[in-house]
């Protein structure tokens, strides 16, 4: 996750790093569904992306916050814990 606090409410960018490139579309769909559950007064999701570790830059990793996947889980392809 990245946050741009120059906007009110802040803009949020969500990213997923996946093992298999075939998982990219499902990961983007999952993040999109999770994004719809974020209270807009807390932030607006401005971008969503996913890729393999070969596709994600070190700069992205260095400037992002990691989500605790014990709190955000993928069960039956529906996000859980996103609210």
C-alpha positions as CSV (number, residue, x, y, z in Angstrom):
1,X,0.0,0.0,0.0
2,X,1.0,3.5,-0.6
3,X,-0.6,6.7,0.6
4,X,-0.6,10.1,-1.0
5,X,-1.5,12.6,1.8
6,X,-1.4,15.6,-0.5
7,X,-5.0,14.9,-1.2
8,X,-8.0,15.1,1.1
9,X,-9.0,12.4,1.8
10,X,-5.7,10.6,1.1
11,X,-5.3,8.6,-2.1
12,X,-4.4,5.0,-1.7
13,X,-2.5,2.7,-4.1
14,X,-2.9,-1.0,-3.6
15,X,-0.5,-3.6,-5.1
16,X,-0.2,-7.4,-4.9
17,X,2.9,-9.4,-5.5
18,X,2.0,-12.9,-6.8
19,X,4.0,-16.0,-7.3
20,X,2.3,-17.0,-10.6
21,X,1.5,-14.5,-13.3
22,X,-1.7,-16.4,-13.9
23,X,-2.9,-15.1,-10.5
24,X,-2.6,-11.4,-11.5
25,X,-6.3,-11.0,-12.8
26,X,-7.7,-12.7,-9.7
27,X,-5.5,-10.6,-7.4
28,X,-6.6,-7.4,-9.0
29,X,-10.2,-8.5,-8.7
30,X,-9.6,-9.3,-5.0
31,X,-8.0,-5.9,-4.3
32,X,-10.8,-4.2,-6.2
33,X,-13.4,-5.9,-4.0
34,X,-11.5,-5.1,-0.9
35,X,-11.2,-1.4,-2.0
36,X,-14.9,-1.1,-2.2
37,X,-15.1,-1.7,1.5
38,X,-12.8,1.2,2.5
39,X,-14.7,4.1,4.0
40,X,-14.2,6.9,1.5
41,X,-13.7,9.4,4.4
42,X,-10.5,7.5,5.3
43,X,-9.1,7.4,1.8
44,X,-9.8,7.0,-1.9
45,X,-8.3,4.0,-3.8
46,X,-6.6,5.7,-6.7
47,X,-4.8,2.7,-8.2
48,X,-4.7,-1.0,-8.1
49,X,-2.0,-3.3,-9.6
50,X,-0.5,-6.7,-9.3
51,X,2.5,-8.5,-10.7
52,X,5.2,-11.1,-10.1
53,X,8.3,-10.2,-8.1
54,X,10.2,-9.9,-11.4
55,X,7.7,-7.3,-12.5
56,X,7.6,-5.2,-9.3
57,X,10.4,-2.7,-8.7
58,X,12.5,-2.5,-5.6
59,X,11.5,1.2,-5.4
60,X,7.9,0.2,-5.0
61,X,8.7,-2.2,-2.2
62,X,10.9,0.4,-0.5
63,X,8.1,3.1,-0.6
64,X,5.2,0.9,0.4
65,X,3.5,-0.4,3.5
66,X,2.8,-4.1,3.8
67,X,-0.6,-5.5,4.8
68,X,-0.8,-8.1,7.4
69,X,-2.2,-11.1,5.5
70,X,-3.4,-12.7,8.7
71,X,-5.9,-9.8,8.8
72,X,-6.6,-9.8,5.0
73,X,-7.2,-13.3,3.7
74,X,-8.4,-14.8,0.5
75,X,-11.1,-17.4,1.2
76,X,-13.2,-18.6,-1.6
77,X,-11.9,-15.7,-3.7
78,X,-13.7,-13.1,-1.5
79,X,-11.7,-10.6,0.6
80,X,-12.1,-11.0,4.3
81,X,-10.9,-8.5,7.0
82,X,-10.9,-5.5,4.6
83,X,-13.2,-3.5,6.7
